[in-house]
Amino acid sequence: MSRSTSRVLRIAGLAVTALVGSSVVVANLVVVGRTSDDLTRDVDDLGPAQVVIVPGAGVYPDGTLGRPVEERVRAAVALHDAGLVEKILLSGDNGTSTYNEPDAMRRAVLEAGVPAADVFTDYAGFSTWHTMRRARDVFGVDDAIVVTQGVYAARTVDLGVAAGLDVEGYVVSEGGRRAREWIARVRGLGEATLRPRVTPGPAIPITGDGRASWADEPA
């Protein structure tokens, strides 16, 4: 390879790196900037809503909740107990016969004393976009509070708004993978803009009995 060709390739590589880097920065500025007024860490700032949405996160093989999702579930139960929401929608991955986020969350919520009729499960919450769009399309949600960690809150609320929800974000802690989230916001901005289709399903009105959404009775 000639010296001039090597120089051109090096310059091209730097240009691509700069373009990708600037795209990441811009996407993050947009997502964080347009959701800042819709996030709070103070429960007293929240208004009443139909439902609190709990996006899924890792659970252990025995069904024990990982720390992030445990924090979300605990916050959701507190909001329900305080009368700020009527229902709880637990949305997550049910990708294999041995891994089931919604049912693990459901068991924890029921054990906390929430009436079964108020607890809904969405087994096709494969991503934050799926969770938010299906909340509107399948469960007929109009307004919601979504509980999550601070690092994920901006993207989660942004996708909720893009899905057609009137949504507030309740930040339950500051945990999370910040570097990974910077990249995730780029994808999230794309989803909020393009609004891709999600897994469809029969209507399960959030105003009804949550047990209609259950795959089976909890163990």
N, C-alpha and C positions, 0 to 999 in steps of 0.2 A: 504494500500500500504506500502510495506516495505521501510525502509530507503535507502537501496541499489538501489531499483527500482526507487525511487524518484530521487536519485542522477543521475542515468543513464538518466532518462527523462530530467532532468535539463541540463545535458551536451549536450544531443541531441538537445534540444531546442536552446541552445547557438550556437551550430555548424550550425544549419540551419539558424539562424539569421545572423551569420557571413558570410555564403555562399551567402545568398541573398544580404546582404550589399555589399560584395565584387563584386558581379555580377553587381550591380547598378553602382558602382564606375568605374569598367572596361568599361562597356558600354558607360558611359559618356565620359571617357577619349578617347575612340576610336572615337566616333562620333565628339566630339569637335576637337580632334587632326587632323583628316583627312579632315576637312573642313575649317580650320582656314585661309587658303590662298584664299578661295573663297568667303569670306565675307567682306563687306565694309560698312562704314557709310558715305563715301564721294562719291557723285555722279560723281565726276571727275575721280574716279578710275574705273568706269564702262565702258565696251565696248558696241558697238551697238549689238542688238539682235533682233530676229524675233518678240519676244513677251515679255510682262511683265505678269507674273502669279500672281494673287491676291488670296491667299487662304482665304476662308470664315471664318467668326467669327460671334459672336452674333449680331443679329439685333432685334429691338423692334417690338412688334406686329403691330404697324402702319407703319413699313417699315423704320423707322429711323435707321441709322447705329450706332452701338455701337462704343465706342472710338477706340478700336484696329483696327477694319476693316475700320473705317473712315480714320485713319492714313495711312493704306495701300492703300486705294483707292486714297487718295490725292497724295501719292507718285507716284502711277502708272500713274495718269493723268499728273503729272509733267514730268515724263520720256517720255511719248508720246509727250507732247508739245515740249520737248527739241529735239525730233527727234532721241532719243536713241533706241526706239522700234517702230515697225510698227503697232502692234496690242496689245490689252489688253484682257487677258483671265481671266474671273471672275468665280471662281470655289468654290462651297459650297453646303451646305445642303438644300435640298428642300423636307424635310421629311414629311411635312403635308400640307394640303390646306391653312393653316394660317401662315406657316413659310417658307420663301423663301429668302435665302441669296443671290443667284445670281441675282435675279431680283431687290432686294433692292440696290445692288451694281451697277447694270446696270443703274438704274434711276439716281444715283448720278454721274456716269461717263458721261452720256448723258447730264445731266444738266450742267456739267462742260465744255461742248462744244466739246467733242470728237466725230468725225463722227461716225454715227451708224455702217457703214460698218467695222469699226476697232474694234468693241466691240463684243467679244465672251462670251457666257455663258456656263458653264458646271454644269448641275443640279445633277450630281452624284459624286460630290467631297465630299464624306462622311468622308474622312480622308485625311491627308496629302499625304499618299501613293496613294490613289485613285486619288487625284488631279494631282500628278506628272506622274503617269503611264498613266492616260487617256490623259494627255497633249501630250504624245508621241503617244499612240496607236490610239486615236480617232481623235486628232487634227493635228497629224503629225508634232509636234514641234520638232525641232532639237536643237536650242539654245534659252536660255531664261534668263531673270532676274526675280527673285522671291522677292517680297517685304513682309517683316514681321518684327515682333519685335525681338530684340536681343536675348531674351531668347529662342525663337523658331528657330532661323535662322540656327544653325548648323544641327539640325535634318532635317529641311526642305530641305536644300541643299543636305545633305547626301542621302535622299530619291530621290531627283531629279537625282543625279548621278546614283544611283542604277536603276532608271527607264530608263536610257539611254540618259539623257539630258546633254548637255553642259550648265551648269547653274551657274550663279553668284547670291549670296544673297545680297540684299540691305537692310540694317538694318534701319528701320524708327524711332524707339524709343527703349527704354530699358524696357518697361513695360512687364508684364507677370507673371505667377505663377511659380516661380522657383522650388519649391519643387515638384510640379506636373510634371514639365518638366523633372526632373531627372528620374522619373519613365517612362515617355513617351519615353525617349531616349532608354530605354531597349527594349520596343516594336518596336521602329523605327529601331533599329539595327537588330532585328529579321526579320522585313519586308525587309530591305535592303539586308539581307542575303538570305532569302527564296523566296522573290519576289512573293508573293501570287497573284492569279488572282484578277482582279477588275471587276466591272460592265462593260460589253461590250457595244458597241453602234456603230451606223453607222458612217463612216468616215465623218468628217467635216473639210476640210483642212484649216489650219490657214492662208494660203495664199489667201483664198477666201473672201467672204462677211460674216461678223460676224452675220448678221441677219438670216442666215441659221441655226444658233444654238439656236435662241430664241424660247421659248415656245409660246409666243404671243407678241403682241405689248405692250410696256411699258405703264403703266397708267399715 
